[in-house]
Amino acid sequence: MRYYLEHLTTWPSLSYVAEDSKGRIVGYVLAKMVQDVGPDDEPHGHLSSVSVLRSYRRLGLAKKLVIQSQEAMAAVYKASYVALHVRTSNRPALSLYRDTLGFSLHVLKRKHYADGEDAYAMRLSLEH
Ligand SMILES: CC(C)(COP(=O)(O)OP(=O)(O)OC[C@H]1O[C@@H](n2cnc3c(N)ncnc32)[C@H](O)[C@@H]1OP(=O)(O)O)[C@@H](O)C(=O)NCCC(=O)NCCS
């Protein structure tokens, strides 16, 4: 709960929900800024989580939610790029990030997740 609350109270313009016609939440994106960076890095956005209810998938909701968040990262916080981690086995998410949104592989992080799975660290420039 603390994790979600920190995102929503600190960077309220970066997280969004998708609702059905009755106002039920069917998808969300949770994102934040990484501003406390070293001399070799720039302030950037981080996509913490995105998920869409199974029966609402492949309708373009995740794409729309992520783009909305990226636009706010650039407009509100002047983020130069957005970063994320994704499980190497998560084919749908990989396709969304790489093929649809244009993210590139930055590094492979071995055993990044608590269960021992590797993660791809990916990035997308927000500068045009
Ligand atoms: C990954 C996820 C968020 C995608 O949500 P979605 O709303 O279905 O995605 P979109 O409709 O915006 O899809 C955009 C593109 O992503 C790719 N994609 C999405 N689902 C895919 C699948 N099951 N297989 C292959 N490619 C897929 C496609 O390129 C798709 O474009 P297309 O439909 O024109 O082919 C959804 O599958 C999900 O909630 N998964 C469980 C949670 C998760 O893994 N989140 C990501 C890690 S935090």
The ligand as an ORCA input file, in Angstrom:
! r2SCAN-3c Opt
* xyz 0 1
  C       1.147     -6.567    -20.950
  C      -0.282     -5.980    -20.851
  C      -0.245     -4.813    -19.871
  C      -0.698     -5.495    -22.253
  O      -1.952     -4.826    -22.125
  P      -2.937     -4.621    -23.393
  O      -3.901     -3.523    -23.027
  O      -3.478     -5.904    -23.815
  O      -1.909     -4.097    -24.489
  P      -2.301     -3.279    -25.820
  O      -3.658     -3.691    -26.288
  O      -2.050     -1.836    -25.597
  O      -1.227     -3.899    -26.810
  C      -0.333     -3.126    -27.524
  C       0.653     -4.058    -28.226
  O       1.370     -4.853    -27.267
  C       1.642     -6.152    -27.840
  N       0.919     -7.187    -27.091
  C      -0.004     -7.013    -26.124
  N      -0.434     -8.235    -25.673
  C       0.240     -9.166    -26.382
  C       0.233    -10.591    -26.391
  N      -0.560    -11.291    -25.566
  N       1.064    -11.242    -27.233
  C       1.882    -10.553    -28.061
  N       1.905     -9.192    -28.129
  C       1.103     -8.510    -27.295
  C       1.153     -6.090    -29.267
  O       2.219     -5.593    -30.053
  C       0.036     -5.056    -29.146
  O      -0.280     -4.443    -30.370
  P      -1.395     -5.116    -31.328
  O      -2.580     -5.477    -30.464
  O      -1.691     -4.029    -32.322
  O      -0.736     -6.335    -31.907
  C      -1.298     -7.061    -20.388
  O      -1.102     -8.251    -21.134
  C      -1.235     -7.387    -18.910
  O      -1.910     -6.755    -18.085
  N      -0.428     -8.398    -18.534
  C      -0.282     -8.774    -17.117
  C       0.502     -7.729    -16.337
  C       1.873     -7.507    -16.941
  O       2.556     -8.441    -17.354
  N       2.297     -6.226    -16.965
  C       3.580     -5.842    -17.533
  C       4.702     -6.006    -16.592
  S       4.631     -4.868    -15.221
*
